[in-house]
Amino acid sequence: MKLITANTVCGTSPAILLAASLSFAGTLPEAASDTFASAPAGFVWTGGYVGVQAGYSWADATVVYEDTIDGGIADGYAALAPRGAMGGFYAGYGHQLANDVVLGVETDLQFGSASSSAQGRLRSGGEDADFRYTSKLDWSASLRVRLGYGAGRFQPYVSAGVTVAEFDFSRTTVFPYLPISLSNTHAGWTIGAGLEYAATDNLVLRTEYRYTDFGSQDLDLLSNGLRPTATLRTHDVRLGLAYKF
């Protein structure tokens, strides 16, 4: 039997070893290429999206009525607090910069059931038994710019912009005063903050808080010498699900 010694290996097989090494080395680029090609890429927030949302809205809606006939004797107000569910749609586009800052623009439209009713109060003190007021926030829409930060599949963000809403208003009363029922479109500004999570490359979940100030607006109706003015401010918490293109 012939023994294979270290000298035999070192002396007789360098060419074989070299050939085997070159052959193995030649497979490395291909193997590395396959490995990196299959590695998942980091999530990028650039793209458009459309989504649905639902949540809860609460508001402060103060109605002040000015007595223009009797020298202010009937001046009064009603402190309304509409509450209720809301739901709607949103769409937008975001662009992620090299430093992971995400700039975007977004619009939304929602419908709600937030409503409230309250008895009038006289400025001189006491309840105004002649008037009872009801308010309802019918729908609202906004156009906002967004600033976020892409932390992998998470994106915290803030947004701000302009908004409009339809505010239904009614007043029940006793003779000789006239009942009022009307809808007014209010314009204002809105600001909010939220957090998004990309559950997949196309499905994005979000939670958001929004504050909206519609300011004060005359209700465009002078009835029996009483001119009503409404001040409306709302708070929303929302959950959303969007499809990202």
ROSE-4610 file (N, C-alpha, C; in Angstrom, 1 decimal, always signed):
// ROSE-4610
residu = [M/M/M/K/K/K/L/L/L/I/I/I/T/T/T/A/A/A/N/N/N/T/T/T/V/V/V/C/C/C/G/G/G/T/T/T/S/S/S/P/P/P/A/A/A/I/I/I/L/L/L/L/L/L/A/A/A/A/A/A/S/S/S/L/L/L/S/S/S/F/F/F/A/A/A/G/G/G/T/T/T/L/L/L/P/P/P/E/E/E/A/A/A/A/A/A/S/S/S/D/D/D/T/T/T/F/F/F/A/A/A/S/S/S/A/A/A/P/P/P/A/A/A/G/G/G/F/F/F/V/V/V/W/W/W/T/T/T/G/G/G/G/G/G/Y/Y/Y/V/V/V/G/G/G/V/V/V/Q/Q/Q/A/A/A/G/G/G/Y/Y/Y/S/S/S/W/W/W/A/A/A/D/D/D/A/A/A/T/T/T/V/V/V/V/V/V/Y/Y/Y/E/E/E/D/D/D/T/T/T/I/I/I/D/D/D/G/G/G/G/G/G/I/I/I/A/A/A/D/D/D/G/G/G/Y/Y/Y/A/A/A/A/A/A/L/L/L/A/A/A/P/P/P/R/R/R/G/G/G/A/A/A/M/M/M/G/G/G/G/G/G/F/F/F/Y/Y/Y/A/A/A/G/G/G/Y/Y/Y/G/G/G/H/H/H/Q/Q/Q/L/L/L/A/A/A/N/N/N/D/D/D/V/V/V/V/V/V/L/L/L/G/G/G/V/V/V/E/E/E/T/T/T/D/D/D/L/L/L/Q/Q/Q/F/F/F/G/G/G/S/S/S/A/A/A/S/S/S/S/S/S/S/S/S/A/A/A/Q/Q/Q/G/G/G/R/R/R/L/L/L/R/R/R/S/S/S/G/G/G/G/G/G/E/E/E/D/D/D/A/A/A/D/D/D/F/F/F/R/R/R/Y/Y/Y/T/T/T/S/S/S/K/K/K/L/L/L/D/D/D/W/W/W/S/S/S/A/A/A/S/S/S/L/L/L/R/R/R/V/V/V/R/R/R/L/L/L/G/G/G/Y/Y/Y/G/G/G/A/A/A/G/G/G/R/R/R/F/F/F/Q/Q/Q/P/P/P/Y/Y/Y/V/V/V/S/S/S/A/A/A/G/G/G/V/V/V/T/T/T/V/V/V/A/A/A/E/E/E/F/F/F/D/D/D/F/F/F/S/S/S/R/R/R/T/T/T/T/T/T/V/V/V/F/F/F/P/P/P/Y/Y/Y/L/L/L/P/P/P/I/I/I/S/S/S/L/L/L/S/S/S/N/N/N/T/T/T/H/H/H/A/A/A/G/G/G/W/W/W/T/T/T/I/I/I/G/G/G/A/A/A/G/G/G/L/L/L/E/E/E/Y/Y/Y/A/A/A/A/A/A/T/T/T/D/D/D/N/N/N/L/L/L/V/V/V/L/L/L/R/R/R/T/T/T/E/E/E/Y/Y/Y/R/R/R/Y/Y/Y/T/T/T/D/D/D/F/F/F/G/G/G/S/S/S/Q/Q/Q/D/D/D/L/L/L/D/D/D/L/L/L/L/L/L/S/S/S/N/N/N/G/G/G/L/L/L/R/R/R/P/P/P/T/T/T/A/A/A/T/T/T/L/L/L/R/R/R/T/T/T/H/H/H/D/D/D/V/V/V/R/R/R/L/L/L/G/G/G/L/L/L/A/A/A/Y/Y/Y/K/K/K/F/F/F]
num = [1/1/1/2/2/2/3/3/3/4/4/4/5/5/5/6/6/6/7/7/7/8/8/8/9/9/9/10/10/10/11/11/11/12/12/12/13/13/13/14/14/14/15/15/15/16/16/16/17/17/17/18/18/18/19/19/19/20/20/20/21/21/21/22/22/22/23/23/23/24/24/24/25/25/25/26/26/26/27/27/27/28/28/28/29/29/29/30/30/30/31/31/31/32/32/32/33/33/33/34/34/34/35/35/35/36/36/36/37/37/37/38/38/38/39/39/39/40/40/40/41/41/41/42/42/42/43/43/43/44/44/44/45/45/45/46/46/46/47/47/47/48/48/48/49/49/49/50/50/50/51/51/51/52/52/52/53/53/53/54/54/54/55/55/55/56/56/56/57/57/57/58/58/58/59/59/59/60/60/60/61/61/61/62/62/62/63/63/63/64/64/64/65/65/65/66/66/66/67/67/67/68/68/68/69/69/69/70/70/70/71/71/71/72/72/72/73/73/73/74/74/74/75/75/75/76/76/76/77/77/77/78/78/78/79/79/79/80/80/80/81/81/81/82/82/82/83/83/83/84/84/84/85/85/85/86/86/86/87/87/87/88/88/88/89/89/89/90/90/90/91/91/91/92/92/92/93/93/93/94/94/94/95/95/95/96/96/96/97/97/97/98/98/98/99/99/99/100/100/100/101/101/101/102/102/102/103/103/103/104/104/104/105/105/105/106/106/106/107/107/107/108/108/108/109/109/109/110/110/110/111/111/111/112/112/112/113/113/113/114/114/114/115/115/115/116/116/116/117/117/117/118/118/118/119/119/119/120/120/120/121/121/121/122/122/122/123/123/123/124/124/124/125/125/125/126/126/126/127/127/127/128/128/128/129/129/129/130/130/130/131/131/131/132/132/132/133/133/133/134/134/134/135/135/135/136/136/136/137/137/137/138/138/138/139/139/139/140/140/140/141/141/141/142/142/142/143/143/143/144/144/144/145/145/145/146/146/146/147/147/147/148/148/148/149/149/149/150/150/150/151/151/151/152/152/152/153/153/153/154/154/154/155/155/155/156/156/156/157/157/157/158/158/158/159/159/159/160/160/160/161/161/161/162/162/162/163/163/163/164/164/164/165/165/165/166/166/166/167/167/167/168/168/168/169/169/169/170/170/170/171/171/171/172/172/172/173/173/173/174/174/174/175/175/175/176/176/176/177/177/177/178/178/178/179/179/179/180/180/180/181/181/181/182/182/182/183/183/183/184/184/184/185/185/185/186/186/186/187/187/187/188/188/188/189/189/189/190/190/190/191/191/191/192/192/192/193/193/193/194/194/194/195/195/195/196/196/196/197/197/197/198/198/198/199/199/199/200/200/200/201/201/201/202/202/202/203/203/203/204/204/204/205/205/205/206/206/206/207/207/207/208/208/208/209/209/209/210/210/210/211/211/211/212/212/212/213/213/213/214/214/214/215/215/215/216/216/216/217/217/217/218/218/218/219/219/219/220/220/220/221/221/221/222/222/222/223/223/223/224/224/224/225/225/225/226/226/226/227/227/227/228/228/228/229/229/229/230/230/230/231/231/231/232/232/232/233/233/233/234/234/234/235/235/235/236/236/236/237/237/237/238/238/238/239/239/239/240/240/240/241/241/241/242/242/242/243/243/243/244/244/244/245/245/245]
x = [+0.8/+0.0/+0.9/+0.5/+1.3/+0.7/+1.5/+1.0/+1.1/+0.1/+0.2/+0.7/+1.9/+2.5/+2.3/+2.7/+2.6/+3.4/+4.6/+5.5/+4.8/+4.1/+3.5/+2.4/+1.6/+0.6/+1.2/+2.2/+2.9/+3.6/+4.2/+5.0/+4.3/+3.2/+2.6/+1.3/+0.7/-0.7/-0.9/+0.2/-0.1/-1.0/-0.8/-1.6/-3.0/-3.2/-4.6/-5.3/-4.5/-5.1/-5.4/-4.5/-4.6/-5.9/-6.0/-7.1/-8.4/-8.4/-9.6/-10.0/-8.9/-9.1/-9.7/-9.1/-9.6/-11.1/-11.4/-12.7/-13.7/-13.3/-14.2/-14.3/-13.2/-13.2/-14.1/-14.2/-15.0/-16.5/-16.8/-18.3/-18.7/-17.7/-18.1/-18.9/-18.5/-19.3/-20.7/-20.9/-22.3/-23.1/-22.4/-23.1/-23.4/-22.5/-22.7/-23.8/-23.8/-24.9/-26.2/-26.3/-27.6/-28.0/-27.1/-27.4/-28.0/-27.3/-27.7/-28.9/-29.1/-30.3/-31.6/-31.4/-32.6/-32.8/-31.9/-32.0/-33.1/-34.0/-35.1/-34.5/-35.1/-34.7/-35.4/-34.8/-35.4/-36.7/-37.7/-39.0/-38.8/-39.4/-39.3/-40.7/-40.9/-42.2/-42.6/-41.8/-42.1/-43.3/-44.3/-45.4/-46.8/-47.7/-49.1/-49.9/-51.0/-51.8/-53.3/-54.2/-55.6/-56.0/-56.9/-57.3/-58.6/-59.1/-60.3/-60.0/-60.9/-60.6/-61.9/-61.8/-63.0/-62.5/-63.3/-62.9/-64.0/-63.6/-64.5/-64.2/-65.3/-65.1/-65.9/-65.2/-65.9/-65.6/-66.6/-66.5/-67.0/-66.6/-67.2/-67.8/-69.2/-69.9/-70.8/-70.3/-71.0/-71.7/-73.0/-73.9/-74.3/-74.0/-74.3/-75.3/-76.4/-77.4/-77.5/-77.5/-77.6/-78.9/-79.5/-80.8/-80.6/-81.1/-80.9/-82.1/-83.1/-84.4/-84.6/-84.4/-84.8/-83.6/-82.6/-81.5/-80.7/-80.7/-79.8/-80.5/-81.8/-82.5/-82.4/-82.6/-82.7/-81.3/-80.2/-78.9/-78.7/-78.2/-78.0/-77.0/-76.9/-76.0/-76.4/-75.8/-76.0/-74.7/-74.3/-73.0/-73.3/-73.0/-73.2/-71.9/-72.0/-70.8/-71.1/-71.1/-71.4/-70.4/-70.9/-70.1/-70.6/-69.7/-70.2/-69.1/-69.5/-68.5/-68.4/-67.3/-67.0/-66.3/-66.4/-65.7/-65.5/-64.6/-64.4/-63.2/-62.6/-61.6/-60.4/-59.2/-58.1/-57.2/-56.4/-55.5/-54.4/-53.2/-52.1/-50.9/-49.8/-48.5/-47.4/-46.4/-45.2/-43.9/-42.9/-41.6/-40.5/-39.8/-38.8/-37.4/-36.8/-35.5/-34.4/-33.2/-32.0/-31.8/-32.2/-32.0/-33.2/-34.1/-35.3/-36.4/-36.3/-37.4/-38.4/-39.7/-40.7/-41.6/-41.7/-42.5/-43.7/-44.9/-46.1/-47.2/-48.3/-49.5/-50.7/-51.7/-52.8/-54.2/-55.2/-56.6/-57.5/-58.6/-59.5/-60.9/-61.8/-63.3/-63.9/-64.6/-65.3/-66.7/-67.5/-68.9/-69.1/-70.0/-70.1/-71.5/-71.6/-72.9/-72.8/-71.7/-71.5/-72.6/-73.4/-74.5/-74.7/-75.5/-75.7/-76.9/-77.5/-78.6/-78.5/-78.9/-78.8/-79.8/-80.3/-81.2/-80.4/-81.1/-80.4/-80.2/-79.2/-78.9/-78.9/-79.5/-79.5/-78.2/-77.6/-76.4/-76.6/-77.8/-78.1/-78.2/-78.2/-78.3/-79.5/-79.4/-80.6/-80.8/-81.8/-82.1/-83.1/-82.8/-83.7/-84.7/-85.9/-86.9/-87.5/-87.3/-87.8/-87.1/-85.8/-85.0/-84.3/-84.3/-83.5/-82.7/-81.4/-80.6/-80.0/-79.9/-79.3/-78.3/-77.2/-76.1/-75.7/-75.2/-74.7/-73.6/-72.5/-71.4/-71.6/-72.0/-72.4/-71.3/-70.3/-69.2/-68.1/-66.8/-65.7/-64.7/-63.9/-62.8/-61.6/-60.4/-59.2/-58.2/-57.3/-56.1/-54.9/-53.9/-52.8/-51.5/-50.4/-49.1/-48.6/-47.7/-47.2/-45.7/-45.2/-43.8/-43.6/-42.9/-42.7/-41.2/-41.0/-39.6/-39.8/-39.1/-39.2/-38.2/-38.7/-37.9/-38.2/-37.6/-38.0/-39.4/-40.2/-41.6/-42.5/-41.9/-42.7/-42.4/-43.5/-43.4/-44.2/-43.6/-44.3/-44.4/-45.5/-45.6/-46.5/-46.4/-47.3/-47.9/-49.0/-49.7/-50.4/-50.6/-51.3/-51.9/-53.0/-53.6/-54.9/-55.7/-57.0/-58.1/-59.3/-60.4/-61.7/-62.8/-64.1/-65.1/-66.2/-67.2/-68.6/-69.5/-70.9/-71.5/-72.0/-72.5/-74.0/-74.8/-76.3/-76.7/-77.6/-78.0/-79.5/-80.1/-81.6/-81.9/-83.1/-83.5/-85.0/-85.5/-86.9/-87.3/-88.5/-88.8/-90.4/-90.8/-92.2/-92.6/-93.9/-94.4/-94.2/-93.8/-93.8/-92.5/-91.5/-90.3/-90.4/-89.5/-89.6/-88.5/-88.8/-87.8/-86.8/-85.6/-84.5/-84.0/-83.7/-83.1/-82.3/-81.0/-80.1/-78.8/-78.1/-76.8/-75.8/-74.7/-73.7/-72.3/-71.6/-70.3/-69.2/-68.5/-67.4/-66.1/-65.2/-63.8/-62.9/-61.8/-60.9/-59.5/-58.8/-57.5/-57.4/-56.5/-56.4/-54.9/-54.6/-53.3/-53.4/-52.4/-52.5/-51.2/-51.2/-50.0/-50.5/-49.6/-50.0/-48.8/-49.0/-48.0/-48.5/-47.7/-48.0/-47.1/-47.6/-46.9/-47.2/-46.1/-46.3/-46.3/-47.5/-47.6/-47.1/-47.3/-46.7/-46.2/-45.6/-45.1/-46.3/-47.5/-48.6/-49.7/-49.8/-50.8/-50.2/-50.7/-50.2/-51.3/-51.0/-51.9/-51.6/-52.6/-52.2/-53.2/-52.7/-53.5/-53.1/-54.2/-54.0/-54.9/-54.4/-55.2/-55.2/-56.4/-56.5/-57.2/-56.7/-57.5/-57.8/-59.1/-59.5/-60.3/-59.9/-60.6/-61.3/-62.6/-63.3/-63.7/-63.2/-63.4/-64.9/-65.3/-66.7/-67.3/-68.5/-69.2/-70.7/-71.1/-72.6/-73.4/-74.5/-75.3/-76.3/-76.0/-76.7/-78.2/-78.7/-80.1/-80.5/-81.3/-81.8/-83.3/-83.6/-85.0/-85.5/-86.6/-87.2/-86.2/-85.2/-84.3/-83.1/-83.0/-81.9/-81.0/-79.7/-78.7/-77.7/-77.8/-76.9/-75.6/-74.6/-73.2/-72.7/-72.0/-71.5/-70.0/-69.4/-68.0/-67.8/-66.9/-66.8/-65.4/-65.1/-63.7/-63.9/-63.1/-63.3/-62.0/-62.2/-61.1/-61.4/-60.5/-60.8/-59.6/-60.0/-59.0/-59.5/-58.5/-58.8/-57.9/-58.4/-57.7/-57.9/-56.8/-56.9/-56.1/-56.5/-55.9/-55.8/-54.5/-54.3/-53.6/-53.9/-53.1/-52.1/-50.8/-49.7/-49.3/-49.2/-48.8/-47.3]
y = [-1.2/+0.0/+1.2/+2.2/+3.4/+4.5/+5.1/+6.2/+7.5/+8.3/+9.7/+10.6/+11.1/+12.0/+13.4/+14.2/+15.7/+16.1/+15.5/+15.8/+15.5/+14.3/+14.0/+15.0/+15.5/+16.5/+17.7/+18.2/+19.5/+19.4/+18.2/+18.1/+17.8/+17.1/+16.6/+17.3/+18.1/+18.5/+20.0/+20.9/+22.3/+22.7/+22.1/+22.5/+22.1/+21.0/+20.6/+21.5/+21.8/+22.7/+24.1/+24.6/+25.9/+25.9/+24.8/+24.7/+24.7/+23.9/+23.8/+25.2/+25.9/+27.2/+28.2/+28.2/+29.1/+28.8/+27.5/+27.1/+27.6/+27.4/+27.8/+29.3/+30.0/+31.5/+32.0/+31.3/+31.7/+31.7/+30.8/+30.7/+31.8/+32.5/+33.4/+34.6/+35.3/+36.4/+36.0/+34.8/+34.4/+34.1/+33.5/+33.2/+34.5/+35.4/+36.7/+37.4/+37.4/+38.1/+37.5/+36.2/+35.6/+35.9/+36.0/+36.3/+37.8/+38.7/+40.1/+40.4/+39.7/+39.9/+39.5/+38.5/+38.0/+38.7/+39.6/+40.3/+41.4/+41.6/+42.5/+44.0/+44.8/+46.2/+47.0/+48.1/+48.9/+49.5/+49.7/+50.3/+51.8/+52.2/+53.6/+54.2/+55.4/+56.0/+56.8/+56.9/+57.6/+56.9/+57.7/+57.1/+57.7/+57.4/+57.9/+56.8/+57.2/+56.3/+56.8/+55.9/+56.2/+55.3/+55.8/+55.0/+55.4/+54.6/+54.8/+55.0/+55.8/+56.1/+56.1/+55.9/+56.0/+56.5/+57.1/+57.6/+58.3/+59.1/+59.8/+61.3/+62.1/+63.6/+64.2/+65.2/+66.0/+67.5/+68.3/+69.7/+70.7/+71.9/+73.0/+73.9/+74.1/+74.9/+75.9/+77.1/+78.1/+79.0/+79.1/+80.0/+81.2/+82.4/+83.6/+84.3/+84.8/+85.6/+86.9/+87.9/+89.3/+89.9/+90.6/+91.2/+92.6/+92.7/+94.0/+94.9/+94.5/+95.3/+95.9/+95.0/+95.4/+95.9/+96.4/+96.9/+95.9/+94.7/+93.6/+92.9/+93.1/+92.4/+90.9/+90.5/+89.1/+88.5/+89.2/+88.7/+87.3/+86.3/+85.1/+84.2/+82.9/+82.0/+80.6/+79.7/+78.2/+77.6/+76.8/+76.1/+74.7/+74.4/+73.1/+72.3/+71.0/+70.1/+68.9/+69.0/+67.9/+66.7/+65.5/+64.3/+63.2/+62.4/+61.3/+60.7/+59.6/+58.9/+59.6/+59.3/+59.9/+58.8/+59.0/+58.1/+58.7/+58.3/+58.9/+58.3/+59.2/+58.7/+59.8/+59.3/+60.2/+59.7/+60.7/+60.3/+61.3/+60.9/+61.8/+61.3/+62.0/+61.6/+62.1/+61.2/+61.5/+61.2/+62.0/+61.8/+61.7/+60.6/+60.4/+60.9/+61.9/+62.4/+61.5/+61.8/+61.0/+60.9/+62.0/+62.0/+61.4/+60.7/+60.0/+60.9/+62.3/+63.2/+62.9/+62.9/+62.6/+63.8/+64.4/+65.5/+65.1/+65.6/+65.1/+66.1/+65.8/+66.6/+65.6/+66.0/+65.0/+65.8/+65.1/+65.6/+64.6/+65.0/+64.0/+64.5/+63.6/+64.0/+63.0/+63.5/+62.6/+63.1/+62.2/+62.4/+62.0/+62.7/+62.4/+62.5/+62.1/+62.1/+62.9/+63.7/+64.5/+65.6/+65.5/+66.4/+66.7/+67.8/+68.3/+69.2/+69.2/+70.1/+70.7/+72.0/+72.7/+73.8/+74.1/+75.2/+76.5/+77.6/+78.9/+79.4/+80.3/+81.0/+82.5/+83.3/+84.7/+85.2/+86.3/+86.9/+87.5/+87.9/+88.6/+87.6/+86.3/+85.2/+84.4/+83.1/+82.3/+81.6/+80.7/+80.0/+80.8/+80.7/+81.3/+80.3/+80.3/+79.2/+79.3/+80.4/+80.6/+79.9/+79.6/+79.0/+77.8/+76.8/+75.6/+75.4/+75.1/+75.0/+73.6/+73.3/+72.0/+72.2/+71.5/+71.6/+70.2/+70.1/+68.9/+69.2/+68.5/+68.6/+67.6/+68.0/+67.1/+66.4/+67.3/+66.7/+67.8/+67.3/+68.2/+67.7/+68.6/+68.2/+69.1/+68.6/+69.4/+69.2/+70.1/+70.0/+70.4/+69.5/+69.7/+69.3/+69.9/+69.5/+68.7/+67.7/+66.8/+66.8/+66.6/+66.5/+65.3/+64.3/+63.0/+62.6/+61.5/+60.9/+59.4/+58.9/+57.4/+56.6/+56.0/+55.2/+53.7/+53.3/+51.9/+51.9/+51.0/+50.8/+51.7/+52.5/+53.4/+54.9/+55.7/+57.1/+58.0/+58.6/+59.7/+60.9/+61.7/+62.8/+63.9/+65.1/+66.2/+66.8/+67.4/+68.0/+69.3/+70.1/+71.4/+71.8/+72.5/+73.0/+73.7/+73.8/+74.5/+73.4/+73.8/+72.9/+73.6/+72.9/+73.4/+72.4/+72.8/+71.9/+72.5/+71.6/+72.0/+71.8/+72.9/+72.9/+73.1/+72.1/+72.3/+72.9/+73.8/+74.6/+74.7/+74.5/+74.7/+75.3/+76.0/+76.6/+76.4/+75.8/+75.7/+76.7/+77.3/+78.4/+78.5/+79.5/+79.8/+81.1/+81.2/+82.4/+83.6/+84.8/+85.2/+84.9/+84.3/+84.1/+83.0/+83.0/+82.1/+81.0/+79.7/+78.7/+78.9/+78.4/+78.5/+77.2/+76.9/+75.7/+76.0/+75.8/+76.2/+75.4/+75.4/+74.8/+75.9/+76.0/+77.0/+76.2/+76.7/+76.1/+77.0/+76.4/+77.1/+76.8/+77.8/+77.6/+77.8/+77.1/+77.2/+76.6/+76.3/+75.7/+74.5/+73.6/+72.3/+71.9/+71.3/+70.8/+69.5/+68.6/+67.3/+66.5/+65.3/+64.5/+63.0/+62.2/+60.8/+59.9/+58.6/+57.6/+56.6/+56.2/+55.2/+54.0/+52.9/+51.6/+50.9/+50.6/+49.8/+48.3/+47.8/+46.3/+45.5/+45.9/+45.3/+46.4/+46.1/+47.1/+48.0/+47.5/+48.2/+48.6/+48.0/+48.3/+49.1/+50.3/+51.2/+51.5/+51.2/+51.5/+52.9/+53.6/+54.8/+55.1/+55.9/+56.5/+58.0/+58.8/+60.3/+61.1/+62.2/+63.2/+64.5/+65.2/+66.4/+67.4/+68.7/+69.8/+70.8/+71.2/+72.1/+73.3/+74.5/+75.7/+76.4/+76.5/+77.2/+78.6/+79.1/+80.5/+80.8/+82.1/+82.5/+83.0/+82.7/+83.0/+83.4/+84.5/+84.8/+83.7/+83.3/+82.3/+82.8/+84.1/+84.6/+84.6/+84.8/+84.9/+85.8/+86.8/+87.7/+87.4/+86.8/+86.4/+87.1/+87.8/+88.5/+89.4/+90.0/+90.8/+90.1/+88.8/+88.0/+87.6/+88.0/+87.6/+86.6/+85.3/+84.3/+84.2/+84.0/+83.7/+82.4/+81.6/+80.3/+80.3/+79.8/+79.5/+78.0/+77.4/+76.0/+75.6/+74.6/+74.0/+72.5/+71.7/+70.3/+69.5/+68.3/+67.4/+66.1/+65.4/+64.1/+63.1/+61.9/+60.8/+59.8/+59.3/+58.6/+57.3/+56.3/+55.1/+55.0/+54.6/+54.5/+53.4/+53.0/+51.9/+52.4/+52.4/+52.9/+51.9/+52.0/+51.2/+52.2/+51.8/+52.6/+52.0/+52.9/+52.5/+52.4]
z = [+0.0/+0.0/+0.0/-0.9/-1.0/-0.1/+0.8/+1.7/+1.0/+1.2/+0.7/+1.8/+1.6/+2.6/+2.3/+3.3/+3.1/+1.9/+1.8/+0.7/-0.7/-0.7/-1.9/-2.3/-1.3/-1.6/-2.0/-1.3/-1.6/-2.9/-3.2/-4.3/-5.6/-5.5/-6.8/-7.1/-6.2/-6.5/-6.5/-6.7/-6.7/-7.9/-9.0/-10.2/-10.0/-9.3/-9.1/-8.1/-7.0/-6.0/-6.6/-7.4/-8.1/-9.0/-9.7/-10.6/-9.9/-8.8/-7.9/-7.3/-6.8/-6.2/-7.2/-8.4/-9.4/-9.8/-9.9/-10.2/-9.1/-7.8/-6.7/-6.7/-6.9/-6.9/-8.0/-9.1/-10.2/-9.9/-9.0/-8.6/-7.6/-6.9/-5.9/-6.4/-7.5/-8.0/-8.3/-8.9/-9.2/-7.9/-6.9/-5.7/-4.9/-4.9/-4.2/-4.9/-6.3/-7.0/-6.7/-6.6/-6.2/-4.8/-3.9/-2.5/-2.4/-3.0/-2.9/-3.7/-4.8/-5.6/-4.8/-3.9/-3.2/-1.9/-1.5/-0.2/-0.4/+0.6/+0.5/+0.5/-0.4/-0.4/+0.7/+1.2/+2.2/+1.6/+2.5/+2.0/+1.7/+0.6/+0.2/+0.1/+0.7/+0.9/-0.4/-1.4/-2.6/-3.3/-3.7/-4.4/-4.1/-4.9/-4.6/-3.8/-3.3/-2.5/-2.4/-2.2/-1.9/-0.7/+0.1/+1.3/+1.8/+2.8/+3.5/+5.0/+5.7/+7.1/+7.8/+9.1/+10.0/+11.4/+12.1/+13.4/+14.2/+15.1/+16.0/+16.0/+16.0/+16.0/+17.1/+17.8/+18.8/+18.5/+18.8/+18.4/+19.5/+19.4/+20.2/+19.1/+19.2/+18.3/+19.1/+19.3/+20.1/+19.1/+19.4/+18.6/+19.4/+19.0/+19.6/+18.8/+19.5/+18.7/+19.3/+18.5/+18.8/+18.6/+19.6/+19.5/+18.9/+17.6/+16.9/+17.0/+17.7/+17.8/+19.2/+20.2/+21.5/+22.4/+21.7/+22.5/+23.2/+22.8/+23.4/+24.5/+24.7/+25.8/+25.6/+24.3/+24.0/+23.6/+23.8/+23.4/+24.2/+23.5/+24.1/+23.3/+23.8/+23.1/+23.4/+22.7/+22.9/+22.8/+23.8/+23.8/+23.4/+22.1/+21.5/+21.5/+21.6/+21.6/+20.7/+19.4/+18.5/+18.8/+18.8/+19.0/+18.0/+17.5/+16.6/+15.8/+15.1/+14.3/+12.9/+12.2/+10.9/+10.1/+8.8/+7.9/+6.5/+5.7/+4.4/+3.7/+2.8/+1.9/+2.0/+1.6/+1.4/+0.3/-0.2/-1.3/-1.3/-1.8/-1.8/-2.5/-2.4/-3.0/-2.0/-1.8/-1.0/-1.8/-1.4/-2.0/-0.9/-0.9/+0.2/-0.4/+0.4/+0.0/+0.5/+0.1/+0.4/+1.9/+2.6/+4.1/+4.8/+4.1/+4.6/+5.0/+4.8/+5.0/+3.9/+4.2/+3.2/+3.1/+1.9/+1.6/+0.8/+1.1/+0.5/+0.5/-0.3/-0.3/-0.2/+0.4/+0.7/+0.7/+0.2/+0.3/+0.9/+1.6/+2.1/+2.1/+2.2/+2.3/+3.3/+4.3/+5.2/+5.5/+5.9/+6.3/+7.7/+8.4/+9.9/+10.4/+11.7/+12.4/+13.6/+13.8/+15.0/+15.1/+16.2/+16.4/+17.9/+18.1/+19.5/+19.5/+20.7/+20.9/+22.3/+22.4/+23.7/+23.8/+25.0/+25.2/+25.2/+24.7/+24.7/+26.0/+26.2/+27.4/+27.2/+28.1/+28.0/+28.5/+27.8/+28.3/+29.7/+30.0/+31.2/+32.4/+32.0/+33.0/+32.9/+33.1/+33.1/+31.7/+31.7/+30.5/+29.6/+28.3/+27.4/+26.9/+27.5/+27.2/+25.8/+25.1/+23.8/+22.7/+22.9/+21.8/+22.2/+21.3/+21.5/+20.2/+20.3/+19.1/+18.9/+17.6/+17.2/+16.1/+16.2/+15.2/+14.8/+13.5/+13.0/+12.0/+12.2/+11.2/+10.1/+8.9/+7.9/+7.2/+6.6/+5.9/+6.0/+5.8/+5.7/+4.7/+4.2/+3.2/+3.5/+3.1/+3.4/+2.3/+2.2/+1.3/+2.1/+2.3/+3.3/+2.7/+3.2/+2.9/+4.1/+3.8/+4.9/+4.9/+6.2/+6.4/+7.3/+6.8/+7.6/+7.6/+8.2/+8.3/+8.1/+7.0/+6.7/+7.5/+8.6/+9.5/+9.1/+8.0/+7.6/+7.1/+7.7/+7.4/+8.2/+9.1/+9.9/+9.4/+9.5/+9.1/+10.0/+11.0/+11.7/+10.9/+11.0/+10.1/+10.8/+10.3/+10.7/+9.4/+9.5/+8.3/+8.7/+7.7/+7.9/+6.5/+6.6/+5.4/+5.6/+4.5/+4.5/+4.5/+5.0/+5.1/+4.9/+4.5/+4.4/+5.0/+5.6/+6.2/+6.0/+6.0/+6.0/+7.4/+7.9/+9.3/+9.2/+9.6/+9.6/+11.0/+10.9/+12.1/+12.1/+13.2/+13.3/+14.7/+14.7/+16.0/+16.1/+17.2/+17.4/+18.4/+18.3/+19.1/+19.3/+20.0/+20.2/+19.6/+19.3/+18.7/+19.5/+19.0/+17.5/+16.8/+17.4/+16.8/+15.7/+14.7/+13.6/+13.8/+13.5/+13.5/+12.4/+12.6/+11.6/+11.3/+10.0/+9.6/+8.3/+8.4/+7.3/+7.4/+6.2/+6.1/+5.7/+6.3/+6.0/+5.7/+4.7/+4.5/+5.2/+6.1/+6.8/+6.2/+6.2/+5.7/+6.9/+7.0/+8.1/+7.8/+8.9/+8.8/+9.7/+9.3/+10.1/+10.3/+11.4/+11.6/+12.3/+12.1/+12.7/+12.7/+13.3/+13.4/+13.4/+12.9/+12.8/+12.6/+12.5/+12.4/+11.4/+10.4/+9.4/+9.5/+9.1/+9.1/+7.8/+7.0/+5.8/+6.1/+6.2/+6.6/+5.4/+4.2/+3.0/+2.2/+1.0/+0.1/-0.5/-0.3/-0.9/+0.1/+1.2/+2.2/+3.4/+3.7/+4.7/+5.7/+7.0/+8.1/+8.7/+9.2/+9.9/+11.0/+12.0/+13.0/+13.0/+13.3/+13.1/+14.1/+14.5/+15.2/+14.4/+14.4/+13.7/+14.5/+14.5/+15.1/+13.9/+13.9/+12.9/+13.5/+13.0/+13.5/+12.3/+12.4/+11.3/+11.6/+12.8/+13.1/+13.4/+13.3/+13.5/+12.1/+12.0/+10.7/+11.0/+10.4/+10.4/+9.7/+10.3/+9.7/+8.6/+8.1/+7.0/+7.1/+8.3/+8.5/+9.7/+9.4/+10.4/+10.6/+11.8/+12.1/+13.3/+13.2/+14.3/+15.1/+14.3/+14.9/+15.6/+15.5/+16.1/+15.0/+15.1/+14.1/+14.7/+14.2/+14.8/+14.2/+15.0/+14.6/+15.2/+14.4/+14.9/+14.9/+15.9/+16.1/+16.2/+15.3/+15.2/+15.2/+16.1/+16.2/+16.4/+15.8/+15.8/+16.2/+16.7/+17.0/+16.4/+15.8/+15.2/+15.5/+15.8/+15.8/+14.7/+13.9/+12.8/+12.6/+12.1/+11.6/+10.1/+9.4/+8.0/+7.4/+6.2/+5.5/+4.0/+3.5/+2.1/+1.3/+0.0/-1.0/-1.7/-1.5/-2.1/-3.4/-4.4/-5.8/-5.9]
